[in-house]
Each structure stands twice: as structure tokens, then as C-alpha cells.
Amino acid sequence: PRYLLYDVNPPEGFNLRRDVYIRIASLLKTLLKSENWVLVLPPWGRLYHWQSPDILQVRIPWSEFFDVPSLNRNIPVIEYEQFLAESGGPFIEQIYVLQGYAEGWKEGTWEEKIDERPCIDQLMYSKDKHAYYRGWFWGYEETRGLNLSCLSVQGSASIVAPILLKNTSAQSVMLDRAENLLHDHYGGKDYWNTRRSMVFAKHLRVVGDEFRNKYLQSTDEADRTHYKEDWTQMKVKTGTARGGPYLGVHLRRKDFIWGHREDVPSLQGAAKKIRSLLETHKLQKVFVATDAVEEEVELLKKLLPEMVRFEPSWEELELYKDGGLAVIDQWICAHARYFIGTSVSTFSFRIHEEREILGFDPKTTYNRFCGDKEKNCEQPTHWKILY
């Protein structure tokens, strides 16, 4: 087979990277119509949102967060270490750095196009004395690139297919800055197949389920949230899921506050909204997923004594890592009777999708907090699952 590898701009977080995977999977499906390709899963690590400085978090395989056999029922994938073993060493034959067009695009004339062009930005790669390209490569310093060029691209993921099929015969091709590609069909059947295949790792779901059971009186039986291990067999009628007797909340604080955004509430504003939702839905408990600093969490606890959080010990943090904690938080939020998230946050978007898969009524899912002074507070779009 030929191998497709990719990477994403370093500051981008866990949940946007999951979205980029869906775009690349779509490209791989296009390639598979012509040739035998395998997607190499880019190891996780040293992500900007991952808060725990004392834990070395690099070269993390996908199996720590996702069920790889499930991914494989959608497209052929392998972990990076398997690629190293199969391909005969830490070499990537062709690197394409994806970029925009230096001249930008003319108003009102959006067209899909792709061209090999001089590199615009300072390259994140340097040539060593053997003329190999050295770079970050997901923390695998021994990896070398043999050839590198820049592609200006404007369009959806599959626009790269002709280049990979016709312009290069390299056995292994890496697309860097893959977030520059758009979705082929956001919210389409293909999108949902890939999204449904991104089943969380079993060990993390078990942790979330035990927490639900112990602290939130929530079980799949009572909540009507049965889960099939084989995602291809899981098709739930919308409105079937009931959810556990708690409110699920995602309250994103850190960079939303630095950004001084109008569409994010103060802690007091958030607590007030939560209090009113608890009353409306006759619920006693609220589970909160948040990246708030310790002082803010303490204040929130004072405002909402019924608040419950997943608070990992140091051992758990080391075991599950920041990505695993995000998964556990999302899994618990996905099983709540009612969920409310943060405006345009990818963390909240991934919970929307998870709840859509579980079969919740959209009214219980597509909700967000409003800023204290926000005039017209638009609620999130309902992306209906397609089978």
C-alpha cells in the first residue's frame, strides 16, 4: 500500500484535530477508489491546551484515546509505530506543506484550486547534512523527510487526490498543516460514518460509566443509552435516549476570557443559568466540564453546591493524560438529561455529535450559554445524524 500521513498546526487542540481526522478520512476514501492506501494515525502530544506540565505527553498512540479497530471499520488505519515497522524505517518520501495563496482570493470568486508554489511561511523543517528534512514529526526526532514542497490549496480535502495519484509516486506522503483543507461534505453521510467510527477507547468509557453510576445515579439501563461496541450496528431513533438525572455543562474559560468574548457568560451568569435549568428539568445535580483555574472552580462551587466534577488523582492524570480526561468529561456530558455548552467551542461540538449518536432529542443537546450582555444569542445548529 501507499501511506498517507498528516499533521496539524501545533497550537490546535484535541477537538479540532478530531475534526481534521474526518476531513483526511474523506480524502483517503477518495484515494481508495483508485489505489490501495493506508492512513497513518498522527501520534498525539504536546498540545497547547494540555495543561499538565509535569507529565511527558508526546508520541501518544491513538489507542490511548480511541478504539483503533473501530476506526478500521471505516478506513484502513495504522499507528505510526506500525508504519515505522512496515515501511522499513523512519523515512517519509514526500512532505507537502499545505498553505493558502499568497495573493489571497478575489472577493466573490471562490474556486477550488491547488498548485505547487514557493513556500510562504517560515518552514518548520530544516535540512541536515545528508540533505534530509528534519522537523517535529510528532515527537519522533529520528524521522526524516526526503522531499518537501509547498502546495497552495483552496478547497476541500479530496482536491489533493489528483496530486497524490498523478504528481508523485512516493510510497509515503505527509500532508502538513492539514487543517488548511476543508470538509468534503460537512454533516453528510460520509462525515457521520467517520465520526461514528471514532469510538472512545473502552478503558476511558468504563471510567466515565463508573463515575456516572457512583456520583450521578446514571446507568445505561435507566438512561436508555445502550451502546453497541460495533458502531456499524448502532442506529438509534432520535429521542430514544433519556439520559441520567443530571445536567451536563461545558464551561470553557481560559482563552475565551483572554479573547474578551461577548458570547461567553461571567461565572455568576453561568451559575444563574445552570440554577434555572436545574429547576426547569427538576434535576438535583450538575456535572461540569471546565478548564477554569482553581480560584474560579472554587467560586463556582460556592455558587453551585450541587456541582460535580471528575477530579483525577495524579496517578489517574498520568494514566489517562489530558486527552483521556477530555474524553471522560465528554462521555459524562454526553449522557446527561440535558446539555449546555460554550459558544463555538469544538469541545462542545464533539459532545453534540456524541449525543446525536446516542439518540438524544436535539432540544436537550444544541444549547449554549449566552454572554451576560449578548443581544441576540443564537443557539448552535442541529447537525442531524445520517446513516
N, C-alpha and C positions, 0 to 999 in steps of 0.2 A: 504493500500500500504506500501511498504518499501521505506525509504527515503535515497537518496544519497546526501551527502553534500561534498563540497571540498573547499580547499584554495590553494593559490599560494604563493611562496616565497615573503615576504613583499616588497623588493626593486622593483619587477617587476611592470611595468607601465600599464596604462589603456588599451593600444592597444595590448600588448602581452596577457593580461588577457582575452581579447575578443577572441583571438586565442585559448587559453586554454579551453574556454567555448565550442568551436567547437569540440575539442578532447573529452571532457567529454560527450557532447551530443551524440557522436558516441558510447561511452560506454553504455550510457543509452538505446540507440536503440537496442544494443545487449542484454542487460538485459531484455528488454521488450518482447523479443522473448520467454522468459521462465517464467517471473513473472511480477507482477504489481509493477512498481517502479515510483517514482516521483523525479525529480531533484529539490533540494532546492537551490535557487539562492544566492550565497555568497554576503552579503552586501559589498558595496564599501566603501573605506575610507582610510585615512591617507597614501595615496600613495606618493611615493618618488618624482614623477615628479610634484605633485600638489603643485603649487608654493605659494598658498595664506595662509600664516601662521596665519593670524588673524581670519580666518573663520574655525569653527569647522567642519571638514569634515569626520565624521565617521558614521557608521550604515546607510549608504545611500542605499535605496532600488533601485532595477533595474529600476523601473518605472520612476525614475528621468531622466534616460538616454535612455531607450529602451521601446518599446511598448510590454508589457508583453503578451497581447492576441495574438500578432503575434508570439512570442516565442512558445506559447502554441499550435500553429497550426503545429509545428514541433515535439515537445516532451512535455510531461506534466511537467510543472514547477510551483513552488510556491515561494513566497518571504519568507525570513527567519522568519518574524513576524508571517506569516500564519503557518509555521512549528511549532513555539512555541505554537500557539493556538491549532493546531490539534494534536500534539504528546503528549500533557499533561505535558509540562514543558521544562525547558532549559537543557535537557539531551540528550547527543549523546552516544548511546550504545557502538559503536566501532569506534576508531580512528586508521586509518592506515597511518603512515608517510612513504611516498614513498622516496626511496633513490637508489643510484647506488649500484654496487657490490664493496665491499671493495678491492677485488683483481683486479678490473678493468676488461677489456675484452681483450682476446688474439687477437693480430693482425690477420685480415683475417678470424676470426671465429665469426662473428656477428650472434647470435641466439637469438630469442625471449625467454625470461625466466622470471620467477617471483618466489621468495622464501621468506618465513618469516625468517628474520635474526636479529641478535643483531643490535641495533641502532648504526649507525656510528658517526653521528654528535651529538653535544650537543643538547639535546631536548629543544624545545621551550615550553615545558609543565612542570609543577611541580605538585606533589601530595599534596593535602591538608590533614587536619587531619582526614577527613572522607574517605581518600583514593580515592577521586575523582581527575581527572586530570583537572587542571586549565591552561588556555592559553589565547592567543589573541582573538580567536573566533570572528573576525570581529568587535571587539569593544563591544561585548556583554559579559561583565565580569561575568555575573551571569551564563553563560553556563558552564556545567560540562561534562567531558568525563568519561565514566565508565570503559572502557578498552582501552589499547593502545598497539599497536605493530608496528614494522617497517617491511616494505616489500622492499626487493631489487628487482628492476624491470629494465628490459631492453626490450623495445618493445613498441608496440602501445597500445592505450587506452583499447581496448577490451580484452587485456591479463588479466586484473583484473577481468573480468566477472566470470570465474570459482570460484575464491576465494569468491566473494560476493554471489554466488549462492550455493556453497558447503561448504566452510570452516567456514562461520559464519551465524547464524540465526538472528543476530541483526536487529531490526526494522529500526534503523538509523545508517548509516555508513558514516564516513567522511574520504575522502582521502586528506591528507595534502601534500603539495609540489607536487600538481597535474601536474605542468609543466614538471615533470620528465617523463610523458607519452608522446609518440609521436602520430602523427595523424594516424588513421587507413588508410585513403586514402586522402592525401593532394590534393586538387584540383579536387576530384572526385564528383560524383553527390550528394552523401550524405553530403560532405563538403559544397557544394553550397546550398543545401536545408537549412542547419543550418545557413549558412552565410546570405542567403536571408531573413531568419526569424528574423534576428537581426535588425529589423526596428527601426530607431531612434524614440525617443519619439516625438509625434506630436508637443508639445509646442516648442521644440527646432528647428524642421524643419520649423515651422512658423516664428520663429525669423530669421533663415537663409534666408528664402524666402523673407521676408520683407526687409532685408538688401540688397539682390541681386537686388530687384526691385528699391529700393531707391538710392543706390550708384553705381550699376553696370549695370543698364538698362537691367536687366535679368529677364525674366518671362518664365514659363514652356511652354506657347503658342509659343513664338518666338524661344525659345531654343530647342523645340521638346524634352522636358524632362518630359513628363507626368508621374505621379506617381500614382500607384494604391495602395490604403490603404491595400488591401489584397494581400500580396506578392505571394500567390499561383496563383493569376490571372495575375501576371506581367511577361510577357515574351517578351522582346524587341529584334528585329532583330539588330545585331551588325551594327553600322554605321548609325543608325537612328537618334540618339541624335546629336544635333548640338552644344549646349552649349551657354552660354552667351558671350557677346562681351568683354571678359577679359581673361587674362592669370591667371591660378591658380598656386600658388607656395607654396611648403612646404620647409622651410629652417630651418633645425634643427641645433642648435648651441651648446647648453650647454655641454653635456657630450661628444659630438663628438669633441669638441675642446680640452677638457681635455685629451681625448684619442689621441690627435695629429694625426688625421687620414689623410692618403694620399688621400682618396676618397671624401673629403669634400672641397669645394672651400673657398677662402677668401671672405669677403664681396664684395670686388672690383670685384673678379672673378665672383661671383654670379650676381652682378649688370650688368656686361658686357654681360653675357649670357642672362639675362632677356631682356636687351635692344635689343639684336639681335633677340630674339624670338618675341618681340612686333612688330618689323619691318617685319619679315618673315610672321607673321599671320595678319599683318595690324590691330593691336589692340592698343587702347589708354590707357587701364587701366590694372593694375596688382593687384590681391588680394594676400596678403602674410600672410600665417600662419607660425608663428615662435615663438620659445621660447627664442629668443635673449634678452639680457639685454637692458635696456633703452638706454645706450650710443650707442650700436650697431644699434638699431632701428633708432635713430636719424641720424646716419651716412648713413644708408640705404635710409632714406627719402631724404637726400641731394643728394645722387647718383640717386635716382629714384623718382622725384617729383610726378609721376603718381601712386605711390603706395597707395593702400587702405588696411586698416586692420579693423577687428572687435575689437573695443576697448570698453570693457564693463565698465559701471559705477560700483561703489562699490555695489549698490543695485543689479545690474544685476549679478555681481560676486557672491553675496550671494545667489541669486535666482537659478542660473544655475550651480554654483560650477565649479571647474576646469574641471571635466568630461564633463559637459554640454558645456563649452566653446570649448573643443576639438571637440565635436560633431558638433557644429555650424561651426567652422573653416573647418572641413572635408566636411560638407554638401555644403558649398560655393565652396570649391576647386573642389568638385565632379561635379559641374555644369559649370565649366569653359570651354571655347572653346578648351583649350589646358592646360595640367597639367604637371608640372615638380616638382619632389620631391627630397628627400635626399637619398643617397645610404643606402641600407639595414635598413631603418627605418620602424618600424611597423606602425607608423602614416601614412607614405606614402603608405604602402601596403594596409591599410584599405581604403584609397582613391581610389587606383587601383580597388579594389573589388566593391566599390560603383559605380564607373564609368562603370565597366563591367555590373553591374545590370541595369544601366540606358541606356545602349546600345550605348556607345561611340565607335568610331573607335579606336582600340588598339594603333595606331600611335600617338593618341592625349593623351594617358594615361601613357604608360610604358616608362617614360623618367626620367632621374635623372641628377643632377648637377655632373660635374666631378671636381676632385681636380685640383688645378692650375697646378701642375706638373705631373698629373697622365698620365702614358704611354698609356695603353690600357683601355679605360673607357667603361666597359661593361654595357649595359643598362639592366633594370630589365626584368625578364622573364614574358612573357604573359601567365597568367593562364586563359584559356578560360572557360567561364561560361558553365556549363552543366545543362540541365533541365531534 
